[in-house]
Amino acid sequence: MTNNQHQQVLDALQQRFGADLGSVSEPYGLLTVEIPATRILDVLDFLKNHEQLRLDFLTDLCAVHYPEDPGREIAVVYHLHSMVHNIRLRLKAFLPISNPEIASATKLYSAANWMERETYDFYGVLFTNHPDLRRILNMDSMDYFPLRKEYALEDETRNDKDDRFFGR
Amino acid sequence: MSELNIRNGAQLVSSETIDGEIAVLNLGPTHPATHGVFQNILKVDGERILEAEPTIGYIHRAFEKLAERRPYNQITPITDRLNYCSSPINNMGWHMTVEKLAGIEVSKRVDYMRVIIMELARIADHLVCNSVVGVDTGALTGFTYMFQERERIYEMFEAVCGARLTTNIGRIGGFERDFPEEFKRKLDDFLKTFPKNFDEFDSLVTRNRIFMDRVIKAGPIAAERALNYGFTGPNLRAAGVDYDVRVMNPYSSYQDFEFIIPVGKDGDTYDRFMVRQHEIRESLNIIRQALDNMPAGKHYTEVPDYYLPPKDEVYKSMEALIYHFKIVMGETPIPAGEVYHAVEGANGELGYYLISDGGRTPYRLHFRRPCFIYYQAYPEMIQGSLLSDAVLTMSSMNVIAGELDA
């Protein structure tokens, strides 16, 4: 993977989506582009069917919760991979926690089905037009989204574990 | 009585195509034919599967949430319990992720030692998978032979780290101890005798007519569908795509080694089996190369902030005591940042997506678990096949419950 290739991906994205593109960064050599949630399907579709780039493998899909960032609390993160050119690309779309809705990528990638169910299960991200958006790892009767930051790992009613003594 | 049973059995078989009555069959969550906790609700017409609906999550242990409260060195045991047939690969993958985040360059010797351990783990994993494919076709003998060989690999792990299955092997920065003499002796012995024993297994199964009739064209998947389903590892290579993280994004000095990536054509059970058979030979080849070219030096890299000092020094030297205390209490300097690191696990691309805010624990850690992603293709792969082929397809896909459910 070279910077040249990164530039190529960025140029193609800029040409097609222009001002819609958000911040661009390269943490640890992996090109990361922020895109508006409303355009996610267009971007994925464009990258998948782009003749030169061939970013047509969905490596991973997950979410992150940033409670301190009002209006952008939930980040949905896509990792794409072009096996032909060996380019990896990370896409991020931020959603407000009050309405965490984003289009489902299942039409483009069958692999997205369970990844999106997992993301819904743990973060409550609602993927519109998903064929079967149910919980996948937790039980159906669960009424909260456990990986959100407001749910502490340990039972808060316990008082035998004082964080100060554990360096936490 | 027995006569009646036989007659009833005969009727069952013959009714398969005649009346087309559809039954719902609950395969799992605990079933002798599924290796692990998998539930599949099957709609069957006689022996033929019309629809399958997998339910997963029976052994979900919330690893991603747990990881958000654990210091980095305490996450290694969690990774053990993902694909527990090849824990060392998961451990090494995690160490390398943290090293990437913290900017630690480990020495060549550590890289090579890691390669040896990881390839041994890959052999152990493939042996389990392939010999179990044998069992599911009715060939139990090969299984008993190959589990003896796996046992020898576990003994080697035991010599290096004291554990066998959930190894927690290695440290951030290197290994806890150098390869002991016992390990070297056992590895030497293994390299001498294993190929012969493995050939025996190979000759029992691979070109066996009964086996071939049973597995060829069972549970096939085309390359295009496999890619769309996010397949990686041997399952993707069996479909004909030569994607291997070790070659495409080399880590731990894999670029120094010469090896072949075997690929299949049809993506059926036989191809998956054959790809694994060949990979075992390639892994042996890699181990030999690593042993022959093993660089001199220490089994760890000088990163006192992350690597636990030897215990006897902790009692004697102030620095060692301080570092020991800080690491054990989880006070290691970790920069803020986000990193994705992938290794070639025994069943596919095992990725770690780690976000750090500079605190003592990860802000977010997501495991890209290969079998969680490719197991969703299972209903499509077994649709229209026989129930017995479905069992075979599952075991040849190498779905590991621990990794599936995280």
Chai-1 contact restraints between the chains, C-beta under 6 A:
chainA,res_idxA,chainB,res_idxB,connection_type,confidence,min_distance_angstrom,max_distance_angstrom,comment,restraint_id
A,P27,B,G337,contact,1.0,0.0,6.0,A-B,restraint_1
A,P27,B,E338,contact,1.0,0.0,6.0,A-B,restraint_2
A,Y28,B,V339,contact,1.0,0.0,6.0,A-B,restraint_3
A,L30,B,Y340,contact,1.0,0.0,6.0,A-B,restraint_4
A,L58,B,G230,contact,1.0,0.0,6.0,A-B,restraint_5
A,D60,B,G351,contact,1.0,0.0,6.0,A-B,restraint_6
A,D60,B,R368,contact,1.0,0.0,6.0,A-B,restraint_7
A,C62,B,H366,contact,1.0,0.0,6.0,A-B,restraint_8
A,V64,B,R364,contact,1.0,0.0,6.0,A-B,restraint_9
A,M83,B,Y243,contact,1.0,0.0,6.0,A-B,restraint_10
A,N86,B,M248,contact,1.0,0.0,6.0,A-B,restraint_11
A,S110,B,N228,contact,1.0,0.0,6.0,A-B,restraint_12
A,S110,B,Y229,contact,1.0,0.0,6.0,A-B,restraint_13
A,A111,B,Y229,contact,1.0,0.0,6.0,A-B,restraint_14
A,A111,B,G230,contact,1.0,0.0,6.0,A-B,restraint_15
A,A111,B,I373,contact,1.0,0.0,6.0,A-B,restraint_16
A,N113,B,Q376,contact,1.0,0.0,6.0,A-B,restraint_17
A,W114,B,Q376,contact,1.0,0.0,6.0,A-B,restraint_18
A,L137,B,G57,contact,1.0,0.0,6.0,A-B,restraint_19
A,L137,B,H60,contact,1.0,0.0,6.0,A-B,restraint_20
A,L147,B,K65,contact,1.0,0.0,6.0,A-B,restraint_21
A,L153,B,K65,contact,1.0,0.0,6.0,A-B,restraint_22
A,L153,B,R69,contact,1.0,0.0,6.0,A-B,restraint_23
A,G167,B,M329,contact,1.0,0.0,6.0,A-B,restraint_24
